[in-house]
Amino acid sequence: MPAGLGLLLGLNGDAAATLIAFGSGGFHFTFLTRRGRGARRPVEHIIAVDLSPERLAVAERFGATHTLDGAGTDVAAWCQEQLGGVDYAFEAIGSPKVVETLPAMLISGGAAVLVGMAPTGATGSFDLFDLTDQGKRILGCNYGSSVGEIDIPKLARLYLAGRLPLDDLIGRTRPLRETAQAFDDLRSNTGVRTILTP
C-alpha cells in the first residue's frame, strides 16, 4: 500500500492521467481507493491487468475503469486502440517479459514504472529508438519513494477514518503457524492478501 500511495501522490501535471497496472495486489488497489483524492493529478482511467478472475472482480468493485485478462489480451495493442496509449504503465509482478511490453503501451512522454521485484540479474530489451524518439521513460521504483515514518501513519489514519477499505482486500486469515500455507495462497492468487494472526 505505501508504494501505491507514494506513487499516486507523486503524479504530476494538470491533465487527468491514464494508467495501467499489471498485478492487482495491494499496490494497485491504493490507486483505486484513492482515485481522484489527494493526487496532484486526477486519475481518469485505471486499467487492471491480472491472470486471476477473482482479483479482476475485486479491482472492478474498487473502481477500475477497465479490467483485462493478462493471458488472453494483447495489452499493448488494446491500450493504443482503445485509449491512444497510457500516461503510466506499472509492472507490479516482477516479470521481465511483461516489463519489455510496457513502452509500447505509452503515449509520447509516458513512463513505465517498475515496481515488482524481478529476479536478481534479470534483464530486458527495448526499442531504443522508440524510447528516445517519443521521450518515453523507464523508472525503477522502490516502495513508491514513500517515507515510512510519514506514509505509514498517513495510511493508518485513512484506514481508521474509513477512507481506505483495507479489510476488503483480505482473501483469507490464517494463524501464524500456517505461514507456509499463506505463501501458497500468495502463489495461487487467493484473494488479494492473506493476513497472519497470532
Secondary structure, 3 states (H helix, E strand, C coil): CHHHHHHHHCCCCCCCEEEEEECCCHHHHHHHHCCCCCCCCCEEEEEEEECCHHHHHHHHHHCCCEEEECCCCCHHHHHHHHHCCEEEEEECCCCHHHHHHHHHHEEEEEEEEECCCCCCCCCCCCCHHHHHHCCCEEEECCHHHCCHHHHHHHHHHHHHCCCCCHHHHEEEEEEHHHHHHHHHHHHCCCCCEEEEEC
